[in-house]
Amino acid sequence: MTTEIRHARARLSQVVMHYVTVGEGEPVVLLHGWPQTWREWRHVIPLLAGRHKVIAPDLRGLGDTSKPLDGYDSRTIAGDIAELVTEHLGIARFHLVGHDWGGPTAFALASTRPERVATLTIVDVTIPGIGPDISQGGKRWHHAFHTTADLPEILVQGREHAYLSWFYREFSWQPDAITAEDVDAYVRAYSQPGAMRAGFAYYRNIPKNIADNRALLEAGFKLPMPVLAVGGGRTEARGRGEEPQHSLREIAAHVEGMVVAESGHFVPEEQPQALGKRLLEFFGAHPIR
C-alpha cells in the first residue's frame, strides 16, 4: 500500500479544487481552517492512512483551490466538498472531520446531506448560532476586523507574513508546532491574488451561517450520526476547551467529547498523535455501513 500523498485538481461546477489523497480503506475527509490549507493535516494524515483512504481538499478560495468572488457561506462551501467526494471521487459515505472554518463547513455538509456522513468530528470551533458564541463575545477580535468591508485587505496587503504569523504564534500552546517552513507555505498560499479576500469572506458570512443554523435548531433538527467534539485545553492559547461539546450537544443526538491537553487552537498540528489516536478509535467504533 502506498503512503505517498497524491495531489490532484477537480474541475467542479463552481471551483477548481485542489486536494490530496493517500491510503486505502474507509474514506475520511479532512477539512482545514483559516489561515491554513490542507497542510495543517500533514502530521495526522500518516496516522490515518494505514487504515483509511484520506482526502484533504483546499477549501473554496483557499490554498491552491480557485477563488471565486462569492459563495463563502458554509452551505455553499459544503456543496463543493460534497461534489468533490460523492460525484468526482464516487464515494457514497465517509467520515468527516473539520477544524476551525472546516468545522462549520463539515456541520453544513452533515446537516444537509446526513446520509453521506458516517461520523462527524468538529475540532476547536463552535457551530455559528448554536451554543457558545463562535466569536466568544468579541474575544476573537479578528472576527470583527475581518467582517469590516475593504479595510482588512488594504491593511494586510504586502504584510501577509507579519499578520498571519501572529495567529500561528498566539493561537498555539506548542511553540514549535508550526515551523518557519510551514509559515512560509501558508503565507505563499495566502499571498496569491484574492486569497486574503476569500479568507475574510468566511467571516463576512457569519450572519448567514448563524441564520441557517438557528433555523435548523428551531425546526427541531438533530444530527443523526455519531459526533466527536474536540477542543484545545489551553484557553490562554485560544483553545476552546469544552465549548465544541456544548455547541454540538444542542443539535446532535450522539456526542462524544474530548479536550486535548497541552494544545491551543491548532490541535492537528500541536497534538497530532493524540488527535489521530482518538480519531482512529472513533472511526473504529462507528464503521461505515
ChimeraX commands (.cxc) that place a marker at each C-alpha (Angstrom):
marker #1 position 0.00,0.00,0.00 radius 0.5
marker #1 position 1.38,3.39,-0.95 radius 0.5
marker #1 position 1.61,6.13,1.67 radius 0.5
marker #1 position 2.69,8.77,-0.82 radius 0.5
marker #1 position 0.45,11.82,-0.84 radius 0.5
marker #1 position -1.05,12.41,-4.28 radius 0.5
marker #1 position -2.03,15.91,-5.40 radius 0.5
marker #1 position -4.89,16.43,-7.85 radius 0.5
marker #1 position -7.37,19.02,-9.10 radius 0.5
marker #1 position -11.05,18.59,-9.80 radius 0.5
marker #1 position -12.99,20.96,-12.05 radius 0.5
marker #1 position -16.27,21.25,-10.16 radius 0.5
marker #1 position -19.35,23.27,-11.07 radius 0.5
marker #1 position -18.17,26.44,-9.26 radius 0.5
marker #1 position -14.48,25.96,-8.38 radius 0.5
marker #1 position -11.35,24.14,-9.44 radius 0.5
marker #1 position -10.50,22.32,-6.23 radius 0.5
marker #1 position -7.03,21.19,-5.23 radius 0.5
marker #1 position -6.98,18.15,-2.96 radius 0.5
marker #1 position -4.66,15.42,-1.75 radius 0.5
marker #1 position -5.34,11.72,-1.25 radius 0.5
marker #1 position -3.46,8.87,0.40 radius 0.5
marker #1 position -4.16,5.41,1.79 radius 0.5
marker #1 position -6.87,2.78,1.37 radius 0.5
marker #1 position -9.90,1.76,3.42 radius 0.5
marker #1 position -12.94,3.55,4.74 radius 0.5
marker #1 position -12.77,7.15,3.45 radius 0.5
marker #1 position -12.03,10.08,5.74 radius 0.5
marker #1 position -12.41,13.69,4.59 radius 0.5
marker #1 position -10.35,16.31,6.45 radius 0.5
marker #1 position -11.33,19.99,6.18 radius 0.5
marker #1 position -8.85,22.69,7.21 radius 0.5
marker #1 position -9.41,26.16,8.65 radius 0.5
marker #1 position -8.09,29.71,8.36 radius 0.5
marker #1 position -5.30,30.76,7.92 radius 0.5
marker #1 position -4.25,27.33,6.74 radius 0.5
marker #1 position -4.58,24.82,3.91 radius 0.5
marker #1 position -4.75,21.04,3.62 radius 0.5
marker #1 position -1.19,21.13,5.00 radius 0.5
marker #1 position -2.49,21.54,8.56 radius 0.5
marker #1 position -3.24,17.79,8.49 radius 0.5
marker #1 position 0.31,16.79,7.47 radius 0.5
marker #1 position 1.03,15.03,10.79 radius 0.5
marker #1 position -2.44,13.46,11.16 radius 0.5
marker #1 position -2.65,12.04,7.63 radius 0.5
marker #1 position 0.09,9.39,8.10 radius 0.5
marker #1 position -1.61,8.18,11.29 radius 0.5
marker #1 position -4.90,7.61,9.47 radius 0.5
marker #1 position -3.65,6.42,6.08 radius 0.5
marker #1 position -2.69,2.94,7.31 radius 0.5
marker #1 position -6.39,2.13,7.79 radius 0.5
marker #1 position -8.25,4.74,5.76 radius 0.5
marker #1 position -8.40,6.48,2.42 radius 0.5
marker #1 position -7.74,10.09,3.35 radius 0.5
marker #1 position -8.98,13.03,1.26 radius 0.5
marker #1 position -7.87,16.54,2.28 radius 0.5
marker #1 position -9.02,19.38,-0.01 radius 0.5
marker #1 position -8.18,23.07,-0.03 radius 0.5
marker #1 position -11.46,24.84,0.66 radius 0.5
marker #1 position -13.04,27.31,-1.73 radius 0.5
marker #1 position -10.84,30.38,-2.13 radius 0.5
marker #1 position -8.01,28.98,-0.01 radius 0.5
marker #1 position -4.77,27.13,-0.69 radius 0.5
marker #1 position -4.50,26.16,-4.33 radius 0.5
marker #1 position -8.25,26.00,-4.95 radius 0.5
marker #1 position -9.70,28.71,-7.19 radius 0.5
marker #1 position -11.02,31.93,-5.68 radius 0.5
marker #1 position -14.47,32.99,-6.90 radius 0.5
marker #1 position -15.88,36.32,-5.79 radius 0.5
marker #1 position -18.73,34.84,-3.76 radius 0.5
marker #1 position -20.15,31.66,-2.26 radius 0.5
marker #1 position -18.35,31.70,1.09 radius 0.5
marker #1 position -21.24,30.73,3.36 radius 0.5
marker #1 position -20.80,27.29,4.93 radius 0.5
marker #1 position -23.59,25.60,2.97 radius 0.5
marker #1 position -22.17,26.64,-0.39 radius 0.5
marker #1 position -18.66,25.52,0.60 radius 0.5
marker #1 position -20.12,22.25,1.86 radius 0.5
marker #1 position -21.67,21.80,-1.57 radius 0.5
marker #1 position -18.19,21.98,-3.09 radius 0.5
marker #1 position -16.97,19.22,-0.77 radius 0.5
marker #1 position -19.98,17.02,-1.45 radius 0.5
marker #1 position -19.48,17.43,-5.19 radius 0.5
marker #1 position -15.79,16.55,-4.92 radius 0.5
marker #1 position -16.27,13.49,-2.75 radius 0.5
marker #1 position -19.52,11.99,-3.97 radius 0.5
marker #1 position -19.57,12.96,-7.65 radius 0.5
marker #1 position -15.92,13.40,-8.64 radius 0.5
marker #1 position -14.45,10.65,-6.44 radius 0.5
marker #1 position -17.55,8.44,-6.35 radius 0.5
marker #1 position -17.61,7.95,-2.57 radius 0.5
marker #1 position -21.09,7.42,-1.15 radius 0.5
marker #1 position -20.37,7.62,2.62 radius 0.5
marker #1 position -17.40,8.85,4.58 radius 0.5
marker #1 position -16.07,10.01,7.94 radius 0.5
marker #1 position -15.88,13.81,8.07 radius 0.5
marker #1 position -13.53,15.95,10.18 radius 0.5
marker #1 position -13.36,19.76,10.27 radius 0.5
marker #1 position -11.09,22.14,12.17 radius 0.5
marker #1 position -11.69,25.88,12.55 radius 0.5
marker #1 position -13.69,27.02,9.47 radius 0.5
marker #1 position -13.60,23.42,8.29 radius 0.5
marker #1 position -15.88,22.71,11.27 radius 0.5
marker #1 position -18.89,24.84,10.26 radius 0.5
marker #1 position -18.38,23.57,6.70 radius 0.5
marker #1 position -18.41,19.96,7.93 radius 0.5
marker #1 position -21.51,20.69,10.02 radius 0.5
marker #1 position -23.28,22.20,7.00 radius 0.5
marker #1 position -22.47,19.12,4.93 radius 0.5
marker #1 position -23.63,16.74,7.67 radius 0.5
marker #1 position -26.86,18.66,8.24 radius 0.5
marker #1 position -27.80,18.98,4.56 radius 0.5
marker #1 position -26.60,15.52,3.45 radius 0.5
marker #1 position -26.73,13.36,6.58 radius 0.5
marker #1 position -26.97,10.17,4.55 radius 0.5
marker #1 position -23.43,10.79,3.28 radius 0.5
marker #1 position -21.70,11.34,6.62 radius 0.5
marker #1 position -20.98,8.26,8.72 radius 0.5
marker #1 position -19.36,10.21,11.57 radius 0.5
marker #1 position -18.73,13.91,12.17 radius 0.5
marker #1 position -15.78,15.34,14.10 radius 0.5
marker #1 position -15.54,19.06,14.90 radius 0.5
marker #1 position -12.18,20.37,16.16 radius 0.5
marker #1 position -11.83,23.56,18.23 radius 0.5
marker #1 position -14.72,25.57,16.86 radius 0.5
marker #1 position -18.37,26.06,17.75 radius 0.5
marker #1 position -21.24,25.96,15.29 radius 0.5
marker #1 position -22.31,29.53,14.41 radius 0.5
marker #1 position -25.61,30.33,16.11 radius 0.5
marker #1 position -25.69,27.18,18.25 radius 0.5
marker #1 position -24.39,27.17,21.81 radius 0.5
marker #1 position -21.31,29.20,22.81 radius 0.5
marker #1 position -20.71,32.22,20.59 radius 0.5
marker #1 position -18.27,31.47,17.76 radius 0.5
marker #1 position -16.73,34.92,18.30 radius 0.5
marker #1 position -16.63,34.48,22.10 radius 0.5
marker #1 position -18.38,37.80,22.64 radius 0.5
marker #1 position -15.62,39.70,20.88 radius 0.5
marker #1 position -12.64,37.87,22.43 radius 0.5
marker #1 position -11.97,36.59,18.91 radius 0.5
marker #1 position -11.17,40.20,17.95 radius 0.5
marker #1 position -10.20,39.34,14.39 radius 0.5
marker #1 position -13.78,38.26,13.59 radius 0.5
marker #1 position -14.97,41.87,13.73 radius 0.5
marker #1 position -11.91,43.09,11.86 radius 0.5
marker #1 position -12.33,40.54,9.08 radius 0.5
marker #1 position -16.01,41.36,8.63 radius 0.5
marker #1 position -15.22,45.04,8.07 radius 0.5
marker #1 position -15.63,45.87,4.39 radius 0.5
marker #1 position -12.39,46.51,2.43 radius 0.5
marker #1 position -10.25,47.63,5.38 radius 0.5
marker #1 position -8.53,44.28,6.14 radius 0.5
marker #1 position -7.48,43.89,2.50 radius 0.5
marker #1 position -5.98,47.39,2.48 radius 0.5
marker #1 position -4.06,46.97,5.72 radius 0.5
marker #1 position -2.81,43.41,5.22 radius 0.5
marker #1 position -1.72,43.55,1.57 radius 0.5
marker #1 position 2.04,43.13,1.43 radius 0.5
marker #1 position 2.13,42.30,5.15 radius 0.5
marker #1 position 0.71,38.78,4.96 radius 0.5
marker #1 position 3.72,37.21,6.66 radius 0.5
marker #1 position 3.61,39.53,9.67 radius 0.5
marker #1 position -0.17,39.31,10.02 radius 0.5
marker #1 position -0.58,35.56,9.68 radius 0.5
marker #1 position 2.49,34.77,11.79 radius 0.5
marker #1 position 0.79,36.46,14.74 radius 0.5
marker #1 position -2.01,33.87,14.62 radius 0.5
marker #1 position 0.30,30.86,14.29 radius 0.5
marker #1 position 2.25,32.11,17.30 radius 0.5
marker #1 position -0.51,33.38,19.57 radius 0.5
marker #1 position -3.03,30.60,18.94 radius 0.5
marker #1 position -0.50,27.80,19.60 radius 0.5
marker #1 position 0.50,26.48,23.02 radius 0.5
marker #1 position 3.28,24.37,21.46 radius 0.5
marker #1 position 5.81,26.91,20.13 radius 0.5
marker #1 position 7.40,24.53,17.61 radius 0.5
marker #1 position 4.19,23.06,16.18 radius 0.5
marker #1 position 4.10,25.38,13.16 radius 0.5
marker #1 position 7.64,25.79,11.86 radius 0.5
marker #1 position 9.14,28.59,9.78 radius 0.5
marker #1 position 8.82,26.29,6.75 radius 0.5
marker #1 position 5.13,25.79,7.48 radius 0.5
marker #1 position 4.60,29.52,7.88 radius 0.5
marker #1 position 6.27,30.14,4.53 radius 0.5
marker #1 position 3.99,27.57,2.88 radius 0.5
marker #1 position 0.87,29.12,4.36 radius 0.5
marker #1 position 1.97,32.67,3.52 radius 0.5
marker #1 position 2.67,31.61,-0.07 radius 0.5
marker #1 position -0.88,30.32,-0.33 radius 0.5
marker #1 position -2.45,33.41,1.25 radius 0.5
marker #1 position -0.35,35.83,-0.78 radius 0.5
marker #1 position -1.95,34.65,-4.02 radius 0.5
marker #1 position -4.31,37.15,-5.68 radius 0.5
marker #1 position -7.70,37.01,-4.00 radius 0.5
marker #1 position -6.69,34.66,-1.20 radius 0.5
marker #1 position -6.93,37.08,1.72 radius 0.5
marker #1 position -10.21,38.45,0.36 radius 0.5
marker #1 position -11.56,34.90,0.20 radius 0.5
marker #1 position -10.42,34.20,3.76 radius 0.5
marker #1 position -12.12,37.33,5.07 radius 0.5
marker #1 position -15.28,36.32,3.20 radius 0.5
marker #1 position -15.65,33.29,5.50 radius 0.5
marker #1 position -16.06,35.71,8.42 radius 0.5
marker #1 position -18.32,38.06,6.46 radius 0.5
marker #1 position -20.77,35.19,6.07 radius 0.5
marker #1 position -21.08,34.53,9.81 radius 0.5
marker #1 position -24.54,36.21,9.97 radius 0.5
marker #1 position -25.86,33.98,7.19 radius 0.5
marker #1 position -24.41,30.87,8.82 radius 0.5
marker #1 position -25.99,31.85,12.14 radius 0.5
marker #1 position -29.40,32.32,10.48 radius 0.5
marker #1 position -29.17,28.99,8.63 radius 0.5
marker #1 position -28.15,27.08,11.74 radius 0.5
marker #1 position -30.68,28.66,14.07 radius 0.5
marker #1 position -33.41,27.77,11.60 radius 0.5
marker #1 position -32.30,24.12,11.84 radius 0.5
marker #1 position -32.32,24.28,15.62 radius 0.5
marker #1 position -35.75,25.90,15.78 radius 0.5
marker #1 position -37.11,23.24,13.42 radius 0.5
marker #1 position -36.03,20.53,15.86 radius 0.5
marker #1 position -33.34,19.05,13.60 radius 0.5
marker #1 position -30.78,16.72,15.16 radius 0.5
marker #1 position -27.67,15.33,13.53 radius 0.5
marker #1 position -28.28,11.57,13.38 radius 0.5
marker #1 position -24.68,10.37,13.07 radius 0.5
marker #1 position -22.16,9.92,15.92 radius 0.5
marker #1 position -20.37,13.21,16.64 radius 0.5
marker #1 position -16.97,13.81,18.25 radius 0.5
marker #1 position -16.41,17.34,19.58 radius 0.5
marker #1 position -12.76,18.23,20.25 radius 0.5
marker #1 position -11.34,21.31,21.95 radius 0.5
marker #1 position -7.86,22.55,22.76 radius 0.5
marker #1 position -7.28,22.52,26.50 radius 0.5
marker #1 position -5.14,25.65,26.72 radius 0.5
marker #1 position -7.62,28.52,26.61 radius 0.5
marker #1 position -4.78,31.04,27.02 radius 0.5
marker #1 position -3.64,29.92,23.55 radius 0.5
marker #1 position -7.22,30.26,22.24 radius 0.5
marker #1 position -8.16,26.61,22.70 radius 0.5
marker #1 position -11.92,26.34,23.14 radius 0.5
marker #1 position -11.93,23.60,25.78 radius 0.5
marker #1 position -15.43,22.15,26.20 radius 0.5
marker #1 position -17.18,24.79,24.06 radius 0.5
marker #1 position -17.38,22.48,20.97 radius 0.5
marker #1 position -19.11,19.84,23.10 radius 0.5
marker #1 position -21.63,22.33,24.48 radius 0.5
marker #1 position -22.36,23.58,20.95 radius 0.5
marker #1 position -22.84,20.16,19.35 radius 0.5
marker #1 position -24.94,18.72,22.18 radius 0.5
marker #1 position -27.68,21.21,21.27 radius 0.5
marker #1 position -28.01,19.90,17.70 radius 0.5
marker #1 position -26.76,16.28,17.72 radius 0.5
marker #1 position -28.25,13.12,19.19 radius 0.5
marker #1 position -24.98,11.32,19.96 radius 0.5
marker #1 position -21.98,13.42,21.05 radius 0.5
marker #1 position -18.65,12.35,22.50 radius 0.5
marker #1 position -16.29,14.99,23.83 radius 0.5
marker #1 position -12.52,15.38,24.07 radius 0.5
marker #1 position -10.37,18.18,25.47 radius 0.5
marker #1 position -6.80,17.88,24.21 radius 0.5
marker #1 position -4.31,18.73,26.93 radius 0.5
marker #1 position -1.36,20.98,26.18 radius 0.5
marker #1 position -2.90,22.33,22.97 radius 0.5
marker #1 position -4.14,25.71,21.91 radius 0.5
marker #1 position -6.29,26.24,18.86 radius 0.5
marker #1 position -4.18,24.40,16.28 radius 0.5
marker #1 position -4.87,20.89,17.61 radius 0.5
marker #1 position -3.99,18.94,14.42 radius 0.5
marker #1 position -0.51,20.47,14.44 radius 0.5
marker #1 position 0.08,20.80,18.18 radius 0.5
marker #1 position -1.11,17.36,19.29 radius 0.5
marker #1 position -1.45,15.20,16.14 radius 0.5
marker #1 position -0.72,11.93,17.94 radius 0.5
marker #1 position -3.48,12.45,20.49 radius 0.5
marker #1 position -5.96,13.59,17.86 radius 0.5
marker #1 position -5.04,10.82,15.39 radius 0.5
marker #1 position -5.37,8.12,18.06 radius 0.5
marker #1 position -8.81,9.38,19.11 radius 0.5
marker #1 position -9.99,9.63,15.52 radius 0.5
marker #1 position -8.97,6.04,14.80 radius 0.5
marker #1 position -10.84,4.88,17.92 radius 0.5
marker #1 position -13.91,6.88,16.94 radius 0.5
marker #1 position -13.96,5.64,13.35 radius 0.5
marker #1 position -13.37,2.07,14.51 radius 0.5
marker #1 position -16.29,2.22,16.94 radius 0.5
marker #1 position -18.59,3.53,14.20 radius 0.5
marker #1 position -17.70,1.76,10.94 radius 0.5
marker #1 position -19.37,2.77,7.70 radius 0.5
marker #1 position -22.42,0.63,6.99 radius 0.5
marker link #1:1,2 radius 0.2
marker link #1:2,3 radius 0.2
marker link #1:3,4 radius 0.2
marker link #1:4,5 radius 0.2
marker link #1:5,6 radius 0.2
marker link #1:6,7 radius 0.2
marker link #1:7,8 radius 0.2
marker link #1:8,9 radius 0.2
marker link #1:9,10 radius 0.2
marker link #1:10,11 radius 0.2
marker link #1:11,12 radius 0.2
marker link #1:12,13 radius 0.2
marker link #1:13,14 radius 0.2
marker link #1:14,15 radius 0.2
marker link #1:15,16 radius 0.2
marker link #1:16,17 radius 0.2
marker link #1:17,18 radius 0.2
marker link #1:18,19 radius 0.2
marker link #1:19,20 radius 0.2
marker link #1:20,21 radius 0.2
marker link #1:21,22 radius 0.2
marker link #1:22,23 radius 0.2
marker link #1:23,24 radius 0.2
marker link #1:24,25 radius 0.2
marker link #1:25,26 radius 0.2
marker link #1:26,27 radius 0.2
marker link #1:27,28 radius 0.2
marker link #1:28,29 radius 0.2
marker link #1:29,30 radius 0.2
marker link #1:30,31 radius 0.2
marker link #1:31,32 radius 0.2
marker link #1:32,33 radius 0.2
marker link #1:33,34 radius 0.2
marker link #1:34,35 radius 0.2
marker link #1:35,36 radius 0.2
marker link #1:36,37 radius 0.2
marker link #1:37,38 radius 0.2
marker link #1:38,39 radius 0.2
marker link #1:39,40 radius 0.2
marker link #1:40,41 radius 0.2
marker link #1:41,42 radius 0.2
marker link #1:42,43 radius 0.2
marker link #1:43,44 radius 0.2
marker link #1:44,45 radius 0.2
marker link #1:45,46 radius 0.2
marker link #1:46,47 radius 0.2
marker link #1:47,48 radius 0.2
marker link #1:48,49 radius 0.2
marker link #1:49,50 radius 0.2
marker link #1:50,51 radius 0.2
marker link #1:51,52 radius 0.2
marker link #1:52,53 radius 0.2
marker link #1:53,54 radius 0.2
marker link #1:54,55 radius 0.2
marker link #1:55,56 radius 0.2
marker link #1:56,57 radius 0.2
marker link #1:57,58 radius 0.2
marker link #1:58,59 radius 0.2
marker link #1:59,60 radius 0.2
marker link #1:60,61 radius 0.2
marker link #1:61,62 radius 0.2
marker link #1:62,63 radius 0.2
marker link #1:63,64 radius 0.2
marker link #1:64,65 radius 0.2
marker link #1:65,66 radius 0.2
marker link #1:66,67 radius 0.2
marker link #1:67,68 radius 0.2
marker link #1:68,69 radius 0.2
marker link #1:69,70 radius 0.2
marker link #1:70,71 radius 0.2
marker link #1:71,72 radius 0.2
marker link #1:72,73 radius 0.2
marker link #1:73,74 radius 0.2
marker link #1:74,75 radius 0.2
marker link #1:75,76 radius 0.2
marker link #1:76,77 radius 0.2
marker link #1:77,78 radius 0.2
marker link #1:78,79 radius 0.2
marker link #1:79,80 radius 0.2
marker link #1:80,81 radius 0.2
marker link #1:81,82 radius 0.2
marker link #1:82,83 radius 0.2
marker link #1:83,84 radius 0.2
marker link #1:84,85 radius 0.2
marker link #1:85,86 radius 0.2
marker link #1:86,87 radius 0.2
marker link #1:87,88 radius 0.2
marker link #1:88,89 radius 0.2
marker link #1:89,90 radius 0.2
marker link #1:90,91 radius 0.2
marker link #1:91,92 radius 0.2
marker link #1:92,93 radius 0.2
marker link #1:93,94 radius 0.2
marker link #1:94,95 radius 0.2
marker link #1:95,96 radius 0.2
marker link #1:96,97 radius 0.2
marker link #1:97,98 radius 0.2
marker link #1:98,99 radius 0.2
marker link #1:99,100 radius 0.2
marker link #1:100,101 radius 0.2
marker link #1:101,102 radius 0.2
marker link #1:102,103 radius 0.2
marker link #1:103,104 radius 0.2
marker link #1:104,105 radius 0.2
marker link #1:105,106 radius 0.2
marker link #1:106,107 radius 0.2
marker link #1:107,108 radius 0.2
marker link #1:108,109 radius 0.2
marker link #1:109,110 radius 0.2
marker link #1:110,111 radius 0.2
marker link #1:111,112 radius 0.2
marker link #1:112,113 radius 0.2
marker link #1:113,114 radius 0.2
marker link #1:114,115 radius 0.2
marker link #1:115,116 radius 0.2
marker link #1:116,117 radius 0.2
marker link #1:117,118 radius 0.2
marker link #1:118,119 radius 0.2
marker link #1:119,120 radius 0.2
marker link #1:120,121 radius 0.2
marker link #1:121,122 radius 0.2
marker link #1:122,123 radius 0.2
marker link #1:123,124 radius 0.2
marker link #1:124,125 radius 0.2
marker link #1:125,126 radius 0.2
marker link #1:126,127 radius 0.2
marker link #1:127,128 radius 0.2
marker link #1:128,129 radius 0.2
marker link #1:129,130 radius 0.2
marker link #1:130,131 radius 0.2
marker link #1:131,132 radius 0.2
marker link #1:132,133 radius 0.2
marker link #1:133,134 radius 0.2
marker link #1:134,135 radius 0.2
marker link #1:135,136 radius 0.2
marker link #1:136,137 radius 0.2
marker link #1:137,138 radius 0.2
marker link #1:138,139 radius 0.2
marker link #1:139,140 radius 0.2
marker link #1:140,141 radius 0.2
marker link #1:141,142 radius 0.2
marker link #1:142,143 radius 0.2
marker link #1:143,144 radius 0.2
marker link #1:144,145 radius 0.2
marker link #1:145,146 radius 0.2
marker link #1:146,147 radius 0.2
marker link #1:147,148 radius 0.2
marker link #1:148,149 radius 0.2
marker link #1:149,150 radius 0.2
marker link #1:150,151 radius 0.2
marker link #1:151,152 radius 0.2
marker link #1:152,153 radius 0.2
marker link #1:153,154 radius 0.2
marker link #1:154,155 radius 0.2
marker link #1:155,156 radius 0.2
marker link #1:156,157 radius 0.2
marker link #1:157,158 radius 0.2
marker link #1:158,159 radius 0.2
marker link #1:159,160 radius 0.2
marker link #1:160,161 radius 0.2
marker link #1:161,162 radius 0.2
marker link #1:162,163 radius 0.2
marker link #1:163,164 radius 0.2
marker link #1:164,165 radius 0.2
marker link #1:165,166 radius 0.2
marker link #1:166,167 radius 0.2
marker link #1:167,168 radius 0.2
marker link #1:168,169 radius 0.2
marker link #1:169,170 radius 0.2
marker link #1:170,171 radius 0.2
marker link #1:171,172 radius 0.2
marker link #1:172,173 radius 0.2
marker link #1:173,174 radius 0.2
marker link #1:174,175 radius 0.2
marker link #1:175,176 radius 0.2
marker link #1:176,177 radius 0.2
marker link #1:177,178 radius 0.2
marker link #1:178,179 radius 0.2
marker link #1:179,180 radius 0.2
marker link #1:180,181 radius 0.2
marker link #1:181,182 radius 0.2
marker link #1:182,183 radius 0.2
marker link #1:183,184 radius 0.2
marker link #1:184,185 radius 0.2
marker link #1:185,186 radius 0.2
marker link #1:186,187 radius 0.2
marker link #1:187,188 radius 0.2
marker link #1:188,189 radius 0.2
marker link #1:189,190 radius 0.2
marker link #1:190,191 radius 0.2
marker link #1:191,192 radius 0.2
marker link #1:192,193 radius 0.2
marker link #1:193,194 radius 0.2
marker link #1:194,195 radius 0.2
marker link #1:195,196 radius 0.2
marker link #1:196,197 radius 0.2
marker link #1:197,198 radius 0.2
marker link #1:198,199 radius 0.2
marker link #1:199,200 radius 0.2
marker link #1:200,201 radius 0.2
marker link #1:201,202 radius 0.2
marker link #1:202,203 radius 0.2
marker link #1:203,204 radius 0.2
marker link #1:204,205 radius 0.2
marker link #1:205,206 radius 0.2
marker link #1:206,207 radius 0.2
marker link #1:207,208 radius 0.2
marker link #1:208,209 radius 0.2
marker link #1:209,210 radius 0.2
marker link #1:210,211 radius 0.2
marker link #1:211,212 radius 0.2
marker link #1:212,213 radius 0.2
marker link #1:213,214 radius 0.2
marker link #1:214,215 radius 0.2
marker link #1:215,216 radius 0.2
marker link #1:216,217 radius 0.2
marker link #1:217,218 radius 0.2
marker link #1:218,219 radius 0.2
marker link #1:219,220 radius 0.2
marker link #1:220,221 radius 0.2
marker link #1:221,222 radius 0.2
marker link #1:222,223 radius 0.2
marker link #1:223,224 radius 0.2
marker link #1:224,225 radius 0.2
marker link #1:225,226 radius 0.2
marker link #1:226,227 radius 0.2
marker link #1:227,228 radius 0.2
marker link #1:228,229 radius 0.2
marker link #1:229,230 radius 0.2
marker link #1:230,231 radius 0.2
marker link #1:231,232 radius 0.2
marker link #1:232,233 radius 0.2
marker link #1:233,234 radius 0.2
marker link #1:234,235 radius 0.2
marker link #1:235,236 radius 0.2
marker link #1:236,237 radius 0.2
marker link #1:237,238 radius 0.2
marker link #1:238,239 radius 0.2
marker link #1:239,240 radius 0.2
marker link #1:240,241 radius 0.2
marker link #1:241,242 radius 0.2
marker link #1:242,243 radius 0.2
marker link #1:243,244 radius 0.2
marker link #1:244,245 radius 0.2
marker link #1:245,246 radius 0.2
marker link #1:246,247 radius 0.2
marker link #1:247,248 radius 0.2
marker link #1:248,249 radius 0.2
marker link #1:249,250 radius 0.2
marker link #1:250,251 radius 0.2
marker link #1:251,252 radius 0.2
marker link #1:252,253 radius 0.2
marker link #1:253,254 radius 0.2
marker link #1:254,255 radius 0.2
marker link #1:255,256 radius 0.2
marker link #1:256,257 radius 0.2
marker link #1:257,258 radius 0.2
marker link #1:258,259 radius 0.2
marker link #1:259,260 radius 0.2
marker link #1:260,261 radius 0.2
marker link #1:261,262 radius 0.2
marker link #1:262,263 radius 0.2
marker link #1:263,264 radius 0.2
marker link #1:264,265 radius 0.2
marker link #1:265,266 radius 0.2
marker link #1:266,267 radius 0.2
marker link #1:267,268 radius 0.2
marker link #1:268,269 radius 0.2
marker link #1:269,270 radius 0.2
marker link #1:270,271 radius 0.2
marker link #1:271,272 radius 0.2
marker link #1:272,273 radius 0.2
marker link #1:273,274 radius 0.2
marker link #1:274,275 radius 0.2
marker link #1:275,276 radius 0.2
marker link #1:276,277 radius 0.2
marker link #1:277,278 radius 0.2
marker link #1:278,279 radius 0.2
marker link #1:279,280 radius 0.2
marker link #1:280,281 radius 0.2
marker link #1:281,282 radius 0.2
marker link #1:282,283 radius 0.2
marker link #1:283,284 radius 0.2
marker link #1:284,285 radius 0.2
marker link #1:285,286 radius 0.2
marker link #1:286,287 radius 0.2
marker link #1:287,288 radius 0.2
marker link #1:288,289 radius 0.2
view
